[in-house]
Amino acid sequence: AGILESDQAPTVRARLGEGVAGLLGPEGSDEAGDVADHLAILLGLSSHGSPDKHPMFLSARRFVEALGRERPTVLLFEDVHWAEPPLLELIQFLAARAREAPVLLVTTARPELLDVSPSWGGGIPRLHSMTLEPLPEDDARALALALLPAGGTEVPIEDLLRTGGGNPLFIEELAASVSSQAAEAPASLPTSIQGIIAARLDALPGAERAVLQDASVIGRFFWPGALEAIRRDGAAVGEALDALELKDFIRRQPTSRLTGEPEFLFKHVLIREVAYATIPRAQRPARHEAVARYLEQAAGDRARESASLLAHHWKAADQPAKAARYLVAAADLASRAWAKQEAIALYSEAVELLEAGGDRELLEDARLGRTRSRIDTGDYTKAIVEDIDRLLPTVGGRKRALALMARSRAAYWLGSAEDAHVFAEQTADVAREAGDVELEARALAMLGEVAAMDGDLDASLDLQGRAAAIWPADRRDAEYAYAWTQIAVSNYWRGEFETCVRQAREGYERGLEYSAVYPAVNGAAHVGLGLTGLSRHEEAIEWF
């Protein structure tokens, strides 16, 4: 789509929409808007809408298959042992289902991936896994000879091969280390990759080593502008970067994500880790602050998309207030993209920082966000004990109504109709006092669900109907669609089959409109029930 990190948000959204429409073509024009919207949420580009996970994954599949139909496509996911569970789930989803186009998915990972996700990749048709064993001695020797100076070194090649143990990276770094010290043999070879890299760093001229250390603060990828922001001494970094690239510490990328800035990356993540470890701890905060300010300036109105990265830098800069604000923003993005466990972890990190002293309102927002994510994952008890019970004594207005609503929903799913009723009634009362019609509607819908649980169909119909009648048009979502399916099924049990079919269709269509699976499935099922009641069995089967 030609999107750069330095592009402003309106440009990014326009280019994403144009790119998706172009890939899907005229035959996919009806769904291009939804696909682009869902991809925007997955990429953290949008704060509108709250679709379910499955429609977003289907949109990702549709996009990937369209790429493959345009031309054979390879998608490479490196180091997935560090990936969050939602990304692993998406990769697995695409690998199992993207069959309609020539698309190859390649992932690389260390063995520890299967320690934390032992079943990952299981059951995927056409899956091929490959374990990279140590190089055979002849291949290791050929690699070493290709990397060592033509005239040889003072270190016997047998020592290098024995120390390298068939590990290509180890052999590469050993060869680079002894080559840089060709004039004199080291007393002994380092016995770990980190030790070799540290020895190579020690041998660098001071200016080059300083630039490499600064780059390690930025991340695996970095740009000269960010380095200059850290250094602030006016020293040119171009020559140092050229020398570091020549010595195979870093590599220049063929394209850059920032307009007018060349992009570099560390040849291997271990080089970055070792370089960072050599920076005195007292010097790190100032460098992280400089990087954070540079990223904020470069991102412009898209800083929210980089919230997790900015939170990392501000936290490392010993600025917890700024870190917490970005942590909450990152958690909000993760939650909307259905990375719920990641969202909970980010909210928890923000809560920990804010409890030590900080913005009280932001702390309340973090607790409410963590509550929603915990309820979405079924962790109702933790949501009650660690968040809701701590919020209710201190919050008022809309936040109190949200906390009460969450408490009601948790009670409902824990099977306590009495508690669900009490807290939903309190939500409705607080919402009315605050003049919040949306939350009042949600509370009435919840009361309708509880009434249905108790078998009081008349009360359920009345409450759900009142909720649907007052629900603001611009705040309708999956809960609104689900309310219609509940109204429909109540009418089914009352024998009002025609009404059930009409209302269930409304819930079904709204569910599709909001990319919400639960109300769409319920609506379809309830249409089938109503048609069955009308003895229109063939039609009912189609809906079931």
C-alpha positions in Angstrom: 0.0 0.0 0.0 3.1 2.3 0.1 2.5 3.3 3.7 5.4 4.8 5.6 5.8 5.2 9.4 6.2 8.9 8.8 2.9 9.2 6.9 0.1 11.1 8.7 -3.0 9.1 9.9 -5.4 10.4 7.1 -2.9 9.4 4.5 -2.4 6.0 6.0 -6.1 5.2 6.1 -6.6 6.4 2.6 -3.7 4.4 1.2 -4.9 1.3 3.1 -8.4 1.6 1.7 -7.1 2.2 -1.8 -4.7 -0.8 -1.5 -7.3 -3.2 -0.3 -9.9 -2.1 -2.9 -7.3 -2.5 -5.6 -6.3 -6.0 -4.5 -9.9 -7.2 -4.1 -11.0 -5.7 -7.4 -14.5 -5.1 -8.6 -15.8 -8.5 -7.5 -14.7 -7.7 -3.9 -15.9 -4.1 -3.8 -18.8 -4.9 -1.4 -16.4 -6.2 1.3 -13.4 -4.0 0.7 -14.5 -1.4 3.3 -14.9 -4.0 6.0 -11.6 -5.6 5.2 -9.8 -2.3 5.3 -11.5 -1.4 8.6 -10.6 -4.7 10.2 -7.0 -4.5 9.0 -6.8 -0.9 10.4 -7.9 -2.2 13.9 -5.3 -5.1 13.7 -2.6 -2.6 12.8 -3.6 -0.1 15.5 -4.7 2.5 12.9 -8.3 2.9 14.0 -10.1 3.6 17.2 -13.6 3.1 15.7 -15.7 -0.1 16.1 -15.3 -3.2 18.2 -15.6 -6.2 15.9 -15.2 -9.7 17.1 -11.9 -11.5 16.5 -13.2 -14.0 13.9 -14.4 -11.4 11.4 -11.0 -9.6 11.7 -9.1 -12.9 11.1 -11.3 -13.5 8.1 -10.5 -10.1 6.7 -6.8 -10.8 7.2 -7.3 -14.1 5.3 -9.1 -12.3 2.5 -6.3 -9.8 2.2 -3.5 -12.4 2.2 -5.3 -14.5 -0.5 -5.8 -11.4 -2.6 -2.0 -10.8 -2.4 -1.4 -14.3 -3.5 -3.8 -14.0 -6.5 -2.0 -10.9 -7.6 1.3 -12.7 -7.5 2.8 -15.7 -5.6 3.5 -14.4 -2.1 5.8 -15.4 0.7 5.0 -14.1 4.2 8.0 -14.4 6.6 7.5 -14.2 10.4 10.8 -14.2 12.2 11.5 -15.1 15.8 7.9 -16.1 16.6 9.0 -17.5 20.0 8.8 -13.9 21.1 5.3 -13.4 19.5 2.2 -12.7 21.6 -0.5 -15.4 21.6 -2.8 -13.5 19.3 -0.2 -13.2 16.5 0.5 -16.9 16.9 -3.2 -17.6 16.6 -3.5 -15.4 13.5 -0.5 -17.1 11.8 -2.0 -20.5 12.5 -5.4 -19.3 11.2 -3.9 -18.1 8.0 -1.8 -21.2 7.5 -4.8 -23.5 8.0 -7.3 -21.6 5.9 -5.6 -19.5 3.2 -5.9 -22.1 0.5 -7.3 -20.2 -2.5 -4.1 -18.6 -3.7 -0.3 -19.3 -4.0 0.7 -18.1 -0.5 3.6 -19.5 1.5 3.9 -18.7 5.2 7.4 -19.2 6.7 8.1 -18.8 10.4 11.4 -19.1 12.3 11.6 -19.8 16.0 13.8 -21.2 18.7 12.8 -24.5 20.3 11.4 -22.7 23.4 8.3 -21.8 21.3 7.0 -25.3 21.8 7.7 -25.1 25.5 5.1 -22.4 25.9 2.8 -23.4 23.0 3.4 -27.2 22.6 0.4 -27.7 20.2 1.2 -24.7 18.0 1.0 -25.6 14.3 -0.7 -29.0 15.1 -3.4 -30.1 12.6 -2.4 -27.7 9.9 -2.6 -29.4 6.4 0.6 -29.2 4.3 2.7 -28.1 7.3 6.4 -28.8 7.0 8.8 -28.2 9.9 12.5 -28.2 9.7 15.0 -28.4 12.6 18.3 -26.7 11.9 21.0 -29.0 13.3 24.7 -28.0 13.8 26.7 -27.8 10.6 28.6 -30.9 9.6 32.4 -30.4 10.0 33.0 -30.1 6.3 30.4 -27.4 5.9 31.6 -25.6 9.0 35.1 -25.6 7.7 34.0 -24.3 4.3 32.1 -21.5 6.0 35.1 -20.5 8.2 37.5 -20.6 5.2 35.1 -18.3 3.2 35.0 -15.8 6.1 38.7 -15.8 7.2 41.3 -13.6 5.4 43.0 -15.3 2.5 46.3 -15.3 4.2 44.9 -17.1 7.3 45.2 -16.0 10.9 47.2 -16.8 14.0 44.4 -18.9 15.3 44.4 -22.5 14.0 41.2 -23.2 12.1 40.7 -26.4 14.1 40.5 -24.3 17.3 37.9 -22.1 15.7 35.8 -25.0 14.5 36.0 -26.8 17.8 34.8 -23.6 19.6 32.1 -22.9 17.0 30.5 -26.3 17.5 28.7 -26.1 14.1 26.8 -23.0 15.0 26.9 -20.7 11.9 26.4 -17.5 13.8 29.1 -18.6 16.3 31.5 -19.4 13.5 30.7 -16.1 11.7 31.4 -14.0 14.8 34.5 -16.0 15.7 35.9 -15.5 12.2 35.1 -11.7 12.3 36.8 -11.5 15.8 40.0 -13.2 14.8 40.1 -11.4 11.5 40.0 -8.0 13.2 42.9 -9.2 15.4 44.9 -10.9 12.6 48.2 -9.2 13.7 48.2 -11.0 17.0 46.5 -14.1 18.2 44.2 -13.8 21.2 45.2 -15.7 24.3 42.0 -17.8 24.1 38.9 -17.8 22.0 35.6 -16.7 23.7 33.4 -19.6 24.5 30.0 -17.9 24.0 28.5 -15.9 21.2 28.0 -13.0 23.6 31.6 -13.2 24.6 32.7 -13.0 21.0 30.5 -10.0 20.2 31.7 -8.2 23.3 35.3 -8.8 22.2 34.5 -7.4 18.7 32.9 -4.3 20.3 35.9 -3.7 22.5 38.1 -3.7 19.3 36.0 -1.0 17.7 37.2 2.7 17.6 35.5 4.7 20.2 33.2 6.7 17.8 31.9 3.6 16.1 31.3 1.8 19.4 29.4 4.8 20.7 27.2 4.9 17.6 26.5 1.2 17.9 25.6 1.6 21.6 23.2 4.5 20.8 21.6 2.4 18.1 21.0 -0.4 20.6 18.9 2.0 22.6 16.6 2.6 19.6 15.9 -1.1 18.8 16.6 -3.7 16.2 15.8 -1.2 13.5 17.1 2.4 13.6 17.6 5.6 11.7 20.4 8.3 11.6 17.9 10.9 12.7 17.2 9.0 15.9 21.0 8.6 16.5 21.5 12.3 16.1 18.7 13.0 18.5 20.5 10.9 21.1 24.0 12.2 20.6 23.2 16.0 20.5 26.9 16.7 19.9 26.6 17.5 16.2 28.9 14.6 15.4 28.1 13.0 12.0 27.0 9.4 12.2 27.2 8.6 8.5 30.9 7.5 8.5 30.5 5.4 11.6 27.4 3.7 10.1 29.4 3.0 6.9 32.2 1.5 8.9 29.9 -0.6 11.1 28.1 -2.0 8.0 31.5 -2.9 6.4 32.4 -4.7 9.6 29.1 -6.7 9.4 27.6 -5.3 12.6 24.6 -3.7 10.9 22.9 -3.7 7.5 21.3 -1.0 5.5 17.7 -1.9 4.4 16.8 -1.5 0.8 13.7 0.6 1.8 12.9 2.7 4.8 9.7 3.2 6.8 10.5 6.9 7.3 10.5 9.4 4.5 13.9 10.8 3.7 15.7 8.6 6.3 17.7 5.5 5.5 16.9 2.5 7.7 19.4 0.2 9.3 19.1 -3.0 11.4 21.4 -5.0 13.6 22.7 -8.1 11.8 21.5 -10.1 14.7 19.5 -9.3 17.8 22.4 -10.6 20.0 24.6 -7.8 18.7 22.1 -5.3 19.9 21.7 -7.0 23.3 25.4 -7.1 23.9 25.9 -3.5 22.8 23.1 -2.3 25.1 24.5 -4.2 28.0 27.8 -2.2 27.7 26.0 1.1 28.3 26.4 2.2 31.9 23.0 2.1 33.6 23.2 5.7 34.7 23.4 6.8 31.1 20.5 4.8 29.8 17.5 7.0 30.9 18.7 10.1 29.1 19.2 8.1 25.9 15.7 6.5 26.1 14.1 9.9 26.7 15.8 11.2 23.5 14.5 8.3 21.5 11.0 8.7 22.9 10.9 12.4 22.0 12.3 11.6 18.5 9.6 8.9 18.0 6.8 11.2 19.1 7.9 13.8 16.7 8.4 11.4 13.8 5.0 9.7 14.4 3.0 12.9 14.7 -0.7 12.1 14.9 0.1 8.4 14.7 2.0 8.2 18.0 -0.8 6.1 19.4 0.1 3.3 17.0 3.6 3.1 18.6 2.2 3.4 22.1 3.8 0.1 23.4 7.2 1.2 22.1 6.9 4.7 23.5 5.8 3.3 26.8 9.0 1.1 26.9 11.2 4.1 26.2 9.5 6.4 28.7 9.6 3.8 31.4 13.3 3.2 30.7 13.7 7.0 30.9 12.4 6.9 34.5 9.3 8.8 33.5 6.4 6.6 34.8 3.6 9.1 34.2 4.3 9.3 30.5 4.9 5.5 30.3 1.6 4.8 32.0 -0.3 6.9 29.6 1.2 5.1 26.6 0.7 1.7 28.3 -3.0 2.4 28.7 -3.2 3.5 25.0 -1.3 0.3 23.9 -3.6 -1.8 26.1 -6.7 -0.2 24.5 -5.4 -1.0 21.0 -4.5 -4.6 22.0 -8.0 -5.2 23.5 -9.8 -3.9 20.4 -7.7 -6.2 18.3 -8.6 -9.1 20.6 -5.1 -9.5 22.0 -6.8 -9.7 25.4 -4.0 -11.3 27.4 -1.6 -8.8 26.0 -4.0 -6.0 26.9 -4.4 -7.3 30.5 -0.6 -7.4 30.9 -0.2 -3.8 29.6 -3.1 -2.5 31.8 -1.5 -4.3 34.8 1.9 -2.7 34.1 0.2 0.7 34.0 -1.7 0.0 37.2 1.5 -0.9 39.0 3.1 2.4 37.9 0.1 4.5 38.8 -0.5 2.9 42.2 3.0 4.1 43.1 1.8 7.6 42.6 0.3 9.3 39.6 -2.8 10.3 37.7 -5.8 8.9 39.6 -8.2 9.2 36.6 -5.7 7.3 34.4 -5.5 4.6 37.1 -9.3 4.3 37.0 -9.2 4.0 33.2 -6.6 1.3 33.5 -8.6 -0.7 36.0 -11.8 -0.3 33.9 -9.9 -1.4 30.8 -8.4 -4.4 32.6 -11.9 -5.3 33.9 -13.4 -5.4 30.3 -10.5 -7.5 29.0 -10.8 -9.9 32.0 -14.5 -10.3 31.5 -14.0 -10.9 27.8 -11.6 -13.8 28.6 -13.9 -15.2 31.3 -11.7 -14.3 34.3 -14.7 -12.9 36.2 -13.4 -13.5 39.7 -10.2 -11.5 39.2 -12.2 -8.7 37.5 -14.4 -8.4 40.6 -11.7 -8.8 43.3 -8.8 -6.9 41.8 -10.6 -4.2 39.9 -14.3 -3.7 40.3 -14.4 -3.9 44.1 -11.5 -1.4 44.2 -13.2 1.0 41.8 -16.7 1.2 43.2 -15.8 2.9 46.5 -14.0 5.8 44.7 -15.5 6.4 41.3 -18.6 8.3 40.3 -20.6 9.3 37.2 -20.0 7.3 34.0 -17.1 5.4 35.4 -19.2 4.2 38.3 -21.9 3.1 35.9 -19.3 1.2 33.8 -17.9 -0.5 36.9 -21.4 -1.5 38.0 -22.3 -2.7 34.6 -19.1 -4.9 34.5 -20.0 -6.2 38.0 -23.5 -7.1 36.8 -22.1 -8.9 33.7 -19.6 -10.8 35.8 -22.4 -11.9 38.2 -24.5 -13.0 35.2 -21.8 -15.3 33.8 -21.0 -16.6 37.3 -24.7 -17.7 37.5 -25.9 -15.2 40.1 -29.1 -13.8 38.7 -29.8 -11.9 42.0 -26.4 -10.1 41.9 -26.7 -9.4 38.2 -30.1 -7.9 38.7 -29.0 -5.7 41.7 -25.9 -4.3 39.9 -27.8 -3.7 36.6 -30.5 -1.8 38.4 -27.8 0.3 40.1 -26.2 0.9 36.7 -29.5 2.2 35.3 -30.0 4.5 38.3 -26.5 6.0 38.0 -26.8 6.4 34.2 -30.2 8.2 34.6 -28.7 10.6 37.2 -25.8 11.3 34.9 -28.0 11.7 31.8 -26.1 8.8 30.1 -28.8 7.3 27.8 -26.4 4.8 26.2 -25.4 3.2 29.6 -29.1 3.2 30.7 -29.9 1.3 27.5 -27.2 -1.2 28.2 -28.3 -1.6 31.8 -32.0 -2.2 30.7 -30.8 -4.8 28.2 -28.8 -6.6 31.0 -31.9 -6.5 33.2 -33.8 -8.1 30.3 -31.3 -10.9 30.1 -31.6 -11.5 33.9 -35.4 -11.6 33.6 -35.2 -14.1 30.8 -32.8 -16.2 33.0 -35.6 -16.2 35.7 -38.2 -17.1 33.1 -40.1 -13.8 33.3 -40.7 -13.4 29.5 -43.0 -10.4 29.9 -40.5 -8.4 31.9 -37.7 -9.4 29.6 -39.6 -8.2 26.5 -40.5 -4.9 28.2 -36.9 -4.2 29.4 -35.2 -5.3 26.1 -37.8 -3.3 24.1 -37.2 -0.2 26.2 -33.4 -0.6 25.8 -33.7 -0.9 22.0 -36.0 2.2 21.8 -33.6 4.5 23.6 -30.3 3.2 22.4 -28.4 6.1 20.7 -28.0 5.4 17.0 -24.3 6.3 17.0 -23.5 3.9 20.0 -25.1 0.8 18.7 -22.9 -2.3 18.6 -22.9 -6.0 19.3 -24.9 -5.6 22.6 -27.6 -3.7 20.7 -27.8 -6.5 18.1 -27.9 -9.1 20.8 -30.8 -7.3 22.5 -32.9 -7.9 19.4 -32.1 -11.6 19.4 -33.3 -11.8 23.0 -36.5 -9.9 22.2 -37.0 -12.4 19.3 -36.5 -15.6 21.4 -38.8 -14.3 24.1 -41.5 -13.8 21.5 -40.9 -17.3 20.2 -41.6 -18.8 23.6 -44.8 -16.7 23.7 -45.9 -18.2 20.4 -45.4 -15.0 18.4 -43.5 -16.7 15.6 -43.9 -14.1 12.9 -42.7 -11.4 15.3 -39.8 -13.7 16.3 -38.6 -14.1 12.7 -38.8 -10.4 12.0 -36.9 -9.4 15.2 -34.3 -12.2 14.9 -33.6 -11.0 11.4 -32.9 -7.5 12.8 -30.5 -9.0 15.3 -28.8 -11.1 12.6 -28.4 -8.2 10.2 -27.1 -5.9 12.9 -24.6 -8.5 14.0 -23.3 -8.8 10.5 -23.1 -5.0 10.3 -21.1 -4.7 13.5 -18.9 -7.8 12.6 -20.2 -9.4 15.8 -20.4 -13.2 15.6 -22.4 -13.9 18.7 -25.6 -11.9 17.9 -25.3 -12.9 14.2 -25.3 -16.6 15.1 -28.0 -16.2 17.7 -30.1 -14.2 15.3 -29.8 -16.8 12.6 -30.7 -19.6 15.1 -33.7 -17.7 16.3 -34.9 -17.0 12.8 -34.8 -20.8 12.3 -36.8 -21.3 15.5 -39.5 -18.9 14.4 -39.7 -20.5 11.0 -40.0 -23.9 12.6 -42.9 -22.6 14.7 -44.6 -21.5 11.5 -44.0 -25.0 10.0 -41.7 -23.5 7.3 -39.2 -26.2 7.9 -37.2 -26.0 4.6 -36.5 -22.3 5.2 -35.6 -23.0 8.8 -33.0 -25.6 7.8 -31.3 -22.9 5.7 -31.0 -20.6 8.7 -29.8 -23.3 11.0 
